[in-house]
């Protein structure tokens, strides 16, 4: 039996327990470069165990709504930030942890000018751009050891636009 999840707009308040929303909101914290650049300072908590932070480039195939969600994953050794390299919205699916297993997922739609930083250990869906080319800069942990857990749902969810 398929369950339905409706997308929500991505806001810092709604997303706070899963990670950080990376966006230009409000006035900048600092004005730099002789007054020519606003800086929204320290907007994500990067959290890594052993290893180091690295920047990779991901190219994911575009998805569409309705979207079938049958699996989530998490990274117990480090946070993971997704910074879109095109101005297109993408789908962000997260789930609370319930005793080592994912709880009921939630789905968020970015506005095309937002990135996210997932807290260490947050259950999340795979990278799901809603338009090609699906290019993202990804900041995450580079290091030895297992940093991926996957969970396949017994019954899939269907994600539809809110």
C-alpha positions in Angstrom: 0.0 0.0 0.0 1.4 3.4 -1.0 1.2 6.3 1.4 1.1 9.9 0.2 3.4 12.8 1.3 2.7 16.4 0.3 5.6 18.7 -0.2 6.1 21.7 2.0 8.0 25.0 1.3 11.5 24.8 2.6 11.9 27.1 5.6 14.5 27.2 8.4 11.8 26.7 11.0 10.3 23.6 9.4 13.7 22.1 8.5 15.6 22.9 11.7 15.5 19.5 13.2 17.0 18.0 10.0 19.6 20.6 9.1 20.2 24.2 7.9 18.6 26.1 5.0 21.3 27.9 3.0 19.8 31.1 1.5 20.1 34.8 1.4 17.4 36.0 3.8 17.2 39.3 5.7 20.1 41.7 5.8 23.7 40.4 5.5 25.6 39.9 8.7 28.6 41.8 7.3 29.4 44.0 4.4 32.8 43.2 2.9 35.0 43.9 -0.1 34.8 47.7 0.3 31.1 47.7 0.6 30.5 45.6 -2.6 29.6 42.3 -1.1 27.2 41.1 1.6 28.2 38.2 3.7 25.6 35.9 5.4 28.1 34.5 7.9 28.4 30.9 9.2 25.0 29.6 8.0 25.6 25.8 8.4 27.1 23.6 11.1 29.6 21.3 9.4 30.1 18.3 11.6 32.5 15.5 10.8 34.1 12.6 12.7 37.5 11.5 11.6 38.5 12.7 8.2 38.1 16.1 6.6 35.6 18.2 4.8 35.7 18.0 1.0 33.8 19.6 -1.9 32.6 17.2 -4.7 30.4 17.9 -7.8 27.3 15.7 -8.2 25.2 15.4 -11.4 21.9 13.8 -10.7 19.2 12.9 -13.2 16.1 15.1 -13.0 13.1 13.6 -11.2 9.4 14.7 -11.4 6.4 14.8 -9.2 4.6 12.6 -8.3 7.8 10.9 -7.0 8.0 7.4 -5.6 10.1 7.2 -2.4 11.1 3.7 -1.5 14.5 4.3 0.2 16.3 6.7 2.5 19.9 6.9 3.6 22.0 8.6 6.3 25.6 9.5 7.0 26.5 8.8 10.6 30.1 10.2 10.3 29.3 13.6 8.9 27.0 16.4 7.8 26.3 16.8 4.1 25.6 20.1 2.3 24.0 20.4 -1.1 24.5 23.6 -3.0 22.7 23.8 -6.4 24.8 25.1 -9.3 21.7 26.1 -11.3 18.7 28.2 -10.2 16.2 25.3 -10.2 14.1 24.0 -7.4 14.9 20.5 -6.0 13.1 18.0 -3.8 14.4 17.4 -0.3 13.1 14.4 1.6 14.0 13.8 5.2 12.8 11.6 8.1 13.2 11.8 11.8 15.2 9.0 13.5 13.0 6.6 15.6 15.3 4.3 17.5 17.7 3.8 14.6 15.1 3.6 11.8 13.5 6.4 9.8 10.1 7.7 10.9 7.5 9.2 8.6 9.3 11.2 5.9 8.7 14.8 5.1 9.2 16.4 1.7 10.3 20.0 1.1 10.6 22.0 -2.2 13.4 24.5 -2.4 12.6 27.8 -4.2 15.5 27.6 -6.7 17.8 29.9 -4.6 18.2 27.6 -1.5 20.7 25.0 -0.6 20.6 22.7 2.4 23.0 21.2 5.0 21.8 17.9 6.5 22.9 17.3 10.1 25.0 14.3 10.7 22.9 11.1 10.9 19.8 12.6 9.3 17.7 10.2 7.2 17.2 11.6 3.7 16.2 10.7 0.3 18.6 10.7 -2.7 19.5 13.9 -4.5 16.4 14.8 -6.5 16.7 17.8 -8.8 13.4 18.7 -10.6 15.2 20.0 -13.7 18.3 19.1 -15.8 21.3 19.3 -15.5 21.1 18.5 -11.8 24.5 20.0 -10.9 25.4 20.4 -7.2 28.4 21.2 -5.2 28.4 18.9 -2.2 30.4 19.5 1.0 30.7 16.4 3.1 33.1 14.1 5.0 36.1 12.6 3.2 37.7 9.8 5.2 37.9 6.1 6.0 35.1 4.0 7.4 31.5 3.3 6.7 29.5 6.5 6.4 26.4 5.2 4.6 23.3 3.5 6.0 20.4 2.7 3.8 16.8 1.8 4.7 14.3 0.4 2.2 10.6 1.0 3.2 8.3 -2.0 3.3 5.7 0.1 1.4 6.7 3.0 -0.8 5.5 6.6 -0.4 4.2 8.8 -3.2 5.4 12.4 -2.9 3.0 15.0 -4.5 3.1 18.7 -4.7 1.6 20.4 -1.6 
